[in-house]
Structures are given as structure tokens and as C-alpha cells.
Amino acid sequence: MRIASLLVRAQPEHVPALELSLPAIPGVEVHRTDIASGTLILTVEDGEGYAVSDSIVAVNLAQHVMAATLVYEHNDETLEPETVNSNEVA
């Protein structure tokens, strides 16, 4: 699972429209808006058929978005442990 949190900036008059339109992007959920400051806080989670990175790009390209800043990213996919060669000297 991959998840990211974004801080999105827009003109205050466009915040309500973005609050309605951004969740149409796969994996996007709006958690908080502040119309006065023109900010939205949202999360993006990966899912079947799309990646977090694709959804972040879509948020950046959404109409009325001035900026989208990555605040947090988490990836819980485990890596395969490295095998240690018994012939290696420590």
C-alpha cells in the first residue's frame, strides 16, 4: 500500500469546486478545506489499476489548482532481505 498526503493551493473562490471535483481522481480523498486561505488537505492512496504518482499528477493538472505540495508519503511494501554471502568478510 502506498499513500501520500498533499496540501493543495487554489484561489479561495475555487476551493468549493475543487472539493467536489478532486475526489473524482482515483484514490483521492479531501479531508479538510479552508476557503479563506485557499487550501485543501487530501490523501492519495493507490489501488487496482492506478498508482499514487498518476493521481498526484492529475491533482497538479486539475483546473484551478495553483500548487500541490507533497507533505507525506508512506510505502509499506516490504523489500526482500539481502542475502549475505557466507564468504564475505565483515
N, C-alpha and C positions, 0 to 999 in steps of 0.2 A: 504494500500500500504506500502510495505517495500522497502527500498533502502539502499544500502551501497556503500561506495567508498573504493577502495583498491589501495595500492601502491605495485606494483609487481617488484621484482628484478630478473634479469637474466644476464647471460654473454652477453656482448654487441653484439656479433655475432649472438645471438639467438633472439634478440628483433624483427627484421622484421618478423620472422616466428611466434612468439607469437602474434604479432599484427594481423596476418591473422588467426591464429587458435583459440585464446581465444573467439572471438565473436560467435563461434560455440556452446559455452556453453550457455544454456538458461539464458536469462536476462542480459548477459554480453555485455557491450559496451566499447570499448577502446577510450579514449578521447585524450590522449597525450602519446607520446613516446619520449624517449631521448636515442638514441643508445649509445652515448659516456658514459653515466653513467649506462646504462643497466636497465633503469626504464620505467615502463608503469603505467599510471594512468587510472583506469577504474571504471565504476559503475556496480553494480549488482542490478537488480530490479526483484521483484517477479512477477509471472504470473501464469496462469492456468496450474496446473499440476506439478509445481516445486516451491521450496522455495529458498529464498536468501541463506540460510545456505547450501543447497545442491550445489548451484552454487559456493559458496566460497570454499567449499571443493574441487570441481572439478578444480577450478583455482589453488589451492595449489598442487594438484596432477598432473597438466599438465606437460608434458615433458618440460624440460629446465627451469621451474620456480624454483628459489632458495628460494624465500621467498615471501609471500603475507601478507601485513600488513593492518589490518582494520583501516581506517582513520576516517570514519564517518558512522554512521548508523541512519536511521530515520524510525520510525514506526508511521503512522498516524491512526492506528486502535484505535478507541475510546473505553475506558473502560466504563462499566456500572457504573453509580454513586452508591456509597454505600448508602444504605437506613439507615436512622438514627432511632433508636428505641426511641419513644417518652418517654419511661420510664427511659431512661438513664439520669443520672445527669451529667451536664457539669463540 
